[in-house]
């Protein structure tokens, strides 16, 4: 937890400004002197990667807006104009389109890391809930952005997804009519989605600021899942965490650049390079890859309303995670059974993603239903029951003891039977 800053500017002007608006002290206490658990691994660098990707998406998006025309008869050609006639327009477009995929890849790793190490457990419930809100805003922003090129998949994807709201009793049809701006997907729809796609990233920045604020109040979790007990358990955020984050971001940028410069259209759909045609329906309508697990849940249920409720329920499960997991131990490193189940859960999500990309027929539908049951069973059965029956390993007495034990190749020192649960619960 960051406390009052002791940083004082060296210049008289700096001290005058700091006494009236202590921005320097805030930055110093939050990103320089902030105490960070000394045992953080590279899975914790994805927070910095996500921050970088958010800024990159906003910057490239603002540049694209300067040349894009949000009008149904001109949107597709304006995107082609960006690609062919604007200086480095192809690069900005590919950075933005592939950046969305990189953003979601990083956030899925970030979520899985939080689940693996129990970062949602008390006192970090609000921090976790803010993360789920960020995820929802990302999904809404990405969906509306995918509609803007106004290709075949953009048009029909917008038609299918917005139609889902019509399954809701009473309020469903008015919502669809408002989203469309009429009685079918058309120019008013494109204008609404363009406006919201431009607005939501700035809302996202606000929620991210709250997320970071909440993180600094409760402190970071760590791979051992034990609380900071003394100054020996922490190091200064700068240079230790900043250097590790910089290395993680650099490695991620290499991966990102590979897509941008070598396979920029690999994650897209070729059908979207055909202008939108309301009279021709694509053979298979599929969303972007990062929506596929939820799309598989939706399509696996024959009843439209039930499918919509389960699709949104899959995200609600994430929000309820702090209260569904009854175990007192955070990290999967000390929960042998949970460690197996969390990897099974990861395989289930990947399986749903694959099934979401396949035609909704035959064995694919049956497999989607089975994996949907397994998805919800993880939250509603496995997590509550494991906390009651799992025999956990002894926790280290402190972060410093765990680090020293690992450096010597020995087992971490236990906090004792009273504080490290070795029995059920």
Phi, psi and omega per residue, in radians:
X1 nan 2.261 -3.120
X2 -1.447 2.314 3.135
X3 -1.858 -2.921 3.131
X4 -1.027 2.433 -3.104
X5 -1.383 2.478 3.066
X6 -1.803 0.121 -3.088
X7 -1.273 2.360 3.130
X8 -2.259 2.177 3.107
X9 -1.042 2.618 -3.118
X10 -1.440 -0.542 -3.096
X11 -1.527 2.719 3.129
X12 -1.146 -0.685 3.121
X13 -1.124 -0.726 3.119
X14 -1.076 -0.750 3.130
X15 -1.161 -0.646 3.110
X16 -1.107 -0.811 -3.126
X17 -1.168 -0.717 -3.100
X18 -1.126 -0.585 -3.140
X19 -1.229 -0.313 -3.118
X20 -1.856 -0.512 3.089
X21 -2.593 1.612 -2.980
X22 -1.366 1.034 3.115
X23 -1.185 -0.749 -3.133
X24 -1.049 -0.723 3.114
X25 -1.149 -0.650 3.114
X26 -1.117 -0.798 3.123
X27 -1.117 -0.732 -3.112
X28 -1.113 -0.786 -3.100
X29 -1.282 -0.467 -3.053
X30 -1.633 -0.526 -3.015
X31 -2.253 0.024 3.108
X32 -2.118 -1.070 -3.113
X33 -1.541 -0.062 -3.087
X34 -0.983 2.180 -3.114
X35 -1.265 2.185 -3.098
X36 -2.031 2.361 3.073
X37 -0.921 2.324 -3.018
X38 -1.333 -0.126 -3.087
X39 -1.805 0.254 -3.137
X40 -1.133 2.398 3.098
X41 -1.789 -3.019 -3.042
X42 -1.277 -0.211 3.035
X43 -1.129 -0.376 3.123
X44 -1.401 -0.121 3.116
X45 -1.349 -0.194 -3.090
X46 -1.226 -0.332 3.002
X47 -1.114 -0.783 3.094
X48 -1.176 -0.665 3.112
X49 -1.074 -0.740 3.126
X50 -1.143 -0.678 3.099
X51 -1.090 -0.770 3.116
X52 -1.086 -0.770 -3.094
X53 -1.163 -0.614 3.100
X54 -1.088 -0.798 3.115
X55 -1.113 -0.758 -3.132
X56 -1.069 -0.724 -3.138
X57 -1.160 -0.687 3.133
X58 -1.178 -0.780 -3.113
X59 -1.114 -0.865 -3.133
X60 -1.159 -0.605 3.108
X61 -1.129 -0.729 3.122
X62 -1.103 -0.696 3.119
X63 -1.155 -0.725 3.136
X64 -1.107 -0.639 -3.135
X65 -1.072 -0.506 -3.136
X66 -1.103 -0.357 -3.057
X67 -2.119 -0.102 -3.076
X68 -1.547 2.541 3.117
X69 -2.041 1.906 -3.098
X70 -1.422 1.150 3.122
X71 -2.421 2.347 -2.933
X72 -0.987 -0.613 -3.110
X73 -1.499 -0.134 -3.059
X74 -2.168 -0.215 -3.047
X75 -1.057 -0.853 -3.102
X76 -1.073 -0.799 -3.122
X77 -1.202 -0.515 3.107
X78 -1.202 -0.587 3.066
X79 -1.174 -0.712 3.083
X80 -1.142 -0.609 3.068
X81 -1.091 -0.744 3.095
X82 -1.036 -0.769 -3.078
X83 -1.192 -0.602 -2.971
X84 -1.837 -0.573 -2.957
X85 -1.950 -0.443 -3.122
X86 -1.431 2.333 3.116
X87 -0.993 2.113 -3.102
X88 0.999 0.384 3.105
X89 -1.081 -0.663 3.110
X90 -1.036 -0.681 -3.110
X91 -1.204 -0.788 3.134
X92 -1.091 -0.737 -3.135
X93 -1.114 -0.789 -3.131
X94 -1.214 -0.621 3.059
X95 -1.074 -0.696 -3.092
X96 -1.293 -0.818 -3.087
X97 -1.196 -0.768 3.082
X98 -1.296 -0.467 3.089
X99 -1.090 -0.597 3.086
X100 -1.075 -0.756 3.112
X101 -1.148 -0.724 3.115
X102 -1.125 -0.656 3.110
X103 -1.034 -0.838 -3.122
X104 -1.235 -0.640 3.074
X105 -1.021 -0.808 -3.141
X106 -1.144 -0.668 -3.104
X107 -1.249 -0.582 3.080
X108 -1.184 -0.688 3.048
X109 -1.115 -0.727 3.139
X110 -1.074 -0.753 3.128
X111 -1.157 -0.780 -3.127
X112 -1.115 -0.697 3.079
X113 -1.060 -0.742 3.101
X114 -1.079 -0.673 3.119
X115 -1.234 -0.689 -3.104
X116 -1.148 -0.748 -3.083
X117 -1.700 0.120 3.065
X118 1.173 0.634 -3.109
X119 -1.250 -0.088 3.137
X120 -1.594 -0.146 -3.068
X121 -1.325 2.786 -3.123
X122 -0.895 2.408 0.140
X123 -1.717 0.569 -2.995
X124 -1.868 0.412 -3.097
X125 -1.105 -0.793 -3.126
X126 -1.158 -0.667 3.068
X127 -1.012 -0.770 3.137
X128 -1.160 -0.757 -3.139
X129 -1.087 -0.695 3.079
X130 -1.108 -0.613 3.072
X131 -1.111 -0.675 3.097
X132 -1.155 -0.679 3.087
X133 -1.091 -0.723 3.081
X134 -1.041 -0.747 3.130
X135 -1.071 -0.758 3.120
X136 -1.123 -0.737 3.105
X137 -1.122 -0.667 3.081
X138 -1.073 -0.753 -3.120
X139 -1.124 -0.767 3.131
X140 -1.119 -0.765 -3.136
X141 -1.103 -0.775 -3.113
X142 -1.155 -0.713 3.132
X143 -1.086 -0.801 -3.130
X144 -1.180 -0.591 3.087
X145 -1.177 -0.591 -3.134
X146 -1.186 -0.412 3.140
X147 -1.341 -0.478 -2.964
X148 -1.069 -0.616 3.110
X149 -1.108 -0.310 3.050
X150 1.011 0.714 2.974
X151 -1.561 -3.065 -3.096
X152 -1.054 -0.820 -3.114
X153 -1.233 -0.562 3.071
X154 -1.069 -0.866 -3.085
X155 -1.118 -0.865 -3.070
X156 -1.323 -0.508 3.021
X157 -1.109 -0.746 3.091
X158 -1.100 -0.690 -3.135
X159 -1.119 -0.811 -3.086
X160 -1.188 -0.846 -3.041
X161 -1.199 -0.753 3.128
X162 -1.163 -0.545 3.103
X163 -1.120 -0.363 3.142
X164 -1.057 -0.589 -3.103
X165 -1.155 -0.361 3.136
X166 -1.175 -0.259 3.106
X167 -1.288 -0.324 -3.130
X168 -1.282 2.323 3.141
X169 -1.132 2.517 3.013
X170 1.173 -1.025 -3.004
X171 -1.576 -0.196 -3.017
X172 -1.076 -0.929 -3.100
X173 -1.098 -0.742 3.071
X174 -1.066 -0.618 3.116
X175 -1.137 -0.783 -3.137
X176 -1.088 -0.767 3.138
X177 -1.070 -0.697 3.126
X178 -1.181 -0.743 3.133
X179 -1.103 -0.717 3.137
X180 -1.295 -0.509 -3.025
X181 1.291 0.381 -3.105
X182 2.974 -2.496 -3.064
X183 -2.032 0.239 3.028
X184 -2.846 2.849 3.105
X185 -1.217 2.202 -3.105
X186 -2.817 -2.702 -3.075
X187 -1.051 -0.733 3.086
X188 -1.059 -0.606 3.095
X189 -1.091 -0.818 -3.132
X190 -1.052 -0.732 3.135
X191 -1.130 -0.726 3.115
X192 -1.101 -0.798 -3.098
X193 -1.185 -0.633 3.094
X194 -1.101 -0.791 -3.132
X195 -1.082 -0.807 -3.117
X196 -1.225 -0.628 3.121
X197 -1.117 -0.564 3.112
X198 -1.358 -0.581 -3.073
X199 -1.382 -0.778 -2.978
X200 -1.032 -0.645 3.111
X201 -1.033 -0.565 3.121
X202 -1.311 -0.557 2.968
X203 -1.124 -0.658 3.116
X204 -1.061 -0.711 3.098
X205 -1.048 -0.720 3.129
X206 -1.108 -0.755 3.137
X207 -1.217 -0.627 3.073
X208 -1.080 -0.688 3.089
X209 -1.067 -0.734 3.078
X210 -1.125 -0.667 3.130
X211 -1.077 -0.797 3.116
X212 -1.165 -0.688 3.104
X213 -1.056 -0.832 3.135
X214 -1.086 -0.648 3.115
X215 -1.092 -0.691 -3.115
X216 -1.310 -0.362 3.091
X217 -1.333 -0.831 -3.057
X218 -1.630 -0.275 -3.125
X219 1.508 2.800 -3.127
X220 -1.353 2.536 2.952
X221 -1.318 3.099 -3.133
X222 -2.637 2.902 -3.056
X223 -1.024 -0.451 3.129
X224 -1.564 -0.227 3.072
X225 1.177 0.415 3.101
X226 -1.911 2.665 -3.089
X227 -1.323 2.691 3.033
X228 -1.194 2.217 -3.076
X229 -2.005 -0.334 -3.120
X230 -2.752 2.885 3.111
X231 -1.013 -0.411 3.126
X232 -1.153 -0.346 -3.107
X233 -1.425 -0.162 -3.023
X234 -2.207 2.845 2.978
X235 -2.312 2.851 3.113
X236 -1.198 2.488 -3.131
X237 -0.998 -0.732 3.069
X238 -1.962 2.178 0.269
X239 -1.718 -0.114 -2.922
X240 -1.128 -0.972 -3.108
X241 -1.278 -0.618 -3.106
X242 -1.155 -0.669 3.100
X243 -1.173 -0.719 3.114
X244 -1.144 -0.733 3.102
X245 -1.104 -0.718 -3.137
X246 -1.089 -0.696 3.117
X247 -1.166 -0.742 3.116
X248 -1.085 -0.761 3.114
X249 -1.114 -0.724 -3.139
X250 -1.075 -0.759 3.114
X251 -1.123 -0.712 3.134
X252 -1.153 -0.644 3.129
X253 -1.128 -0.590 3.078
X254 -1.099 -0.791 3.114
X255 -1.098 -0.784 3.116
X256 -1.055 -0.796 -3.107
X257 -1.138 -0.560 3.108
X258 -1.045 -0.755 3.100
X259 -1.166 -0.785 -3.065
X260 -1.099 -0.741 -2.995
X261 -1.703 -0.354 -3.064
X262 -2.005 -0.669 -3.129
X263 -2.371 1.048 -2.996
X264 -1.137 -0.402 -3.105
X265 -1.840 0.138 -3.053
X266 -1.089 -0.673 -3.071
X267 -1.571 -0.015 3.124
X268 -1.679 -3.059 3.138
X269 -2.066 2.253 -3.090
X270 -1.061 -0.513 -3.124
X271 -1.085 -0.449 -3.103
X272 -1.337 -0.034 3.034
X273 -1.649 0.225 3.012
X274 -1.937 2.287 -3.121
X275 -0.980 2.584 -3.122
X276 -1.011 2.331 3.125
X277 -2.376 1.835 -3.124
X278 -1.070 -0.294 -3.096
X279 -1.593 -0.127 -3.108
X280 -2.199 2.008 3.140
X281 -1.604 2.257 3.089
X282 -1.063 2.671 -3.115
X283 -1.082 -0.764 3.109
X284 -2.261 2.110 3.108
X285 -1.710 1.960 -3.132
X286 -2.271 2.543 3.084
X287 -1.424 -3.067 3.048
X288 -1.114 2.769 -2.987
X289 -1.024 -0.547 -3.055
X290 -1.305 -0.173 3.044
X291 -1.715 -0.131 -2.967
X292 -1.058 -0.701 3.114
X293 -1.027 -0.720 -3.140
X294 -1.270 -0.574 3.100
X295 -1.152 -0.658 3.107
X296 -1.141 -0.692 3.080
X297 -1.085 -0.769 -3.133
X298 -1.074 -0.833 -3.050
X299 -1.310 -0.368 -3.092
X300 -1.308 -0.225 -3.104
X301 -1.819 2.155 -3.089
X302 -1.155 -0.572 3.133
X303 -1.431 2.219 -3.040
X304 -1.080 -0.831 -3.114
X305 -1.112 -0.755 3.128
X306 -1.091 -0.696 3.119
X307 -1.098 -0.748 3.123
X308 -1.118 -0.760 -3.130
X309 -1.128 -0.695 3.113
X310 -1.208 -0.646 3.125
X311 -1.069 -0.845 3.096
X312 -1.261 -0.519 3.095
X313 -1.113 -0.501 3.107
X314 -1.082 -0.588 3.104
X315 -1.423 -0.607 3.083
X316 -1.047 -0.639 3.104
X317 -1.007 -0.695 3.105
X318 -1.105 -0.716 -3.131
X319 -1.150 -0.563 -3.098
X320 -1.537 -0.009 -3.058
X321 -0.901 -0.747 -3.124
X322 -1.036 -0.440 -3.092
X323 -1.779 -0.250 3.108
X324 -1.490 -0.512 3.120
X325 -1.469 1.999 -3.058
X326 -1.644 -0.027 -3.119
X327 -1.274 2.543 3.097
X328 -1.501 -0.229 -3.121
X329 -1.678 2.331 -3.061
X330 -1.452 -1.021 -2.919
X331 -1.353 2.406 3.057
X332 -1.174 -0.270 3.082
X333 -1.066 -0.421 -3.109
X334 -1.999 0.236 3.121
X335 -2.220 1.554 -3.028
X336 -1.019 -0.761 -3.122
X337 -1.243 -0.773 -3.133
X338 -1.062 -0.629 -3.135
X339 -1.062 -0.632 3.094
X340 -1.244 -0.755 -3.089
X341 -1.191 -0.585 -3.112
X342 -1.228 -0.567 3.069
X343 -1.280 -0.601 3.033
X344 -1.098 -0.731 3.104
X345 -1.046 -0.759 3.097
X346 -1.038 -0.722 3.110
X347 -1.139 -0.635 3.114
X348 -1.104 -0.764 -3.140
X349 -1.127 -0.746 3.098
X350 -1.103 -0.714 3.107
X351 -1.086 -0.721 3.081
X352 -1.104 -0.663 3.097
X353 -1.071 -0.740 3.109
X354 -1.132 -0.789 -3.111
X355 -1.142 -0.542 3.103
X356 -1.146 -0.373 -3.139
X357 -1.571 -0.123 -3.094
X358 -1.698 2.817 3.117
X359 -1.056 2.457 -3.117
X360 -1.369 1.243 -3.077
X361 -2.637 2.730 3.017
X362 0.950 -2.316 -3.065
X363 -1.128 -0.447 3.128
X364 -1.102 -0.685 -3.139
X365 -1.200 -0.744 3.134
X366 -1.105 -0.778 3.119
X367 -1.089 -0.673 3.114
X368 -1.076 -0.713 3.133
X369 -1.150 -0.721 3.126
X370 -1.093 -0.825 -3.117
X371 -1.201 -0.531 3.055
X372 -1.101 -0.756 3.090
X373 -1.066 -0.756 3.139
X374 -1.135 -0.651 3.119
X375 -1.034 -0.916 -3.093
X376 -1.265 -0.514 3.108
X377 -1.117 -0.568 3.124
X378 -1.042 -0.725 -3.089
X379 -1.436 -0.710 -2.969
X380 -1.624 -0.325 -3.120
X381 -2.108 -0.971 -3.023
X382 -1.078 -0.931 -3.060
X383 -1.105 -0.818 3.112
X384 -1.101 -0.677 -3.076
X385 -1.326 -0.716 -3.117
X386 -1.005 -0.681 -3.135
X387 -1.081 -0.366 -3.119
X388 -1.655 -0.487 -3.002
X389 -2.012 -0.286 -3.037
X390 -1.282 2.370 3.047
X391 -1.668 1.934 -3.049
X392 -1.567 2.809 3.081
X393 -1.400 2.734 3.112
X394 -1.160 2.377 3.117
X395 -1.402 2.666 3.044
X396 -1.200 2.698 -3.125
X397 -1.146 -0.543 3.138
X398 -2.795 2.962 3.095
X399 -1.112 -0.736 -3.132
X400 -1.067 -0.734 3.123
X401 -1.110 -0.696 3.128
X402 -1.121 -0.738 -3.138
X403 -1.140 -0.790 3.139
X404 -1.123 -0.697 -3.136
X405 -1.118 -0.709 -3.141
X406 -1.198 -0.637 -3.138
X407 -1.168 -0.461 3.123
X408 -1.674 -0.077 3.139
X409 1.333 0.345 3.138
X410 -1.866 2.966 3.095
X411 -1.327 2.493 3.113
X412 -1.035 2.558 3.130
X413 -1.237 2.299 -3.118
X414 -1.330 2.630 3.078
X415 -1.399 -0.085 -3.120
X416 1.841 2.814 -3.071
X417 -1.089 -0.495 -3.070
X418 -1.271 -0.601 -3.034
X419 -1.873 -0.365 3.136
X420 -1.898 1.774 -3.044
X421 -1.139 2.041 3.060
X422 -1.905 -0.139 3.096
X423 -1.758 -3.047 -3.095
X424 -1.116 2.445 3.115
X425 1.741 nan nan
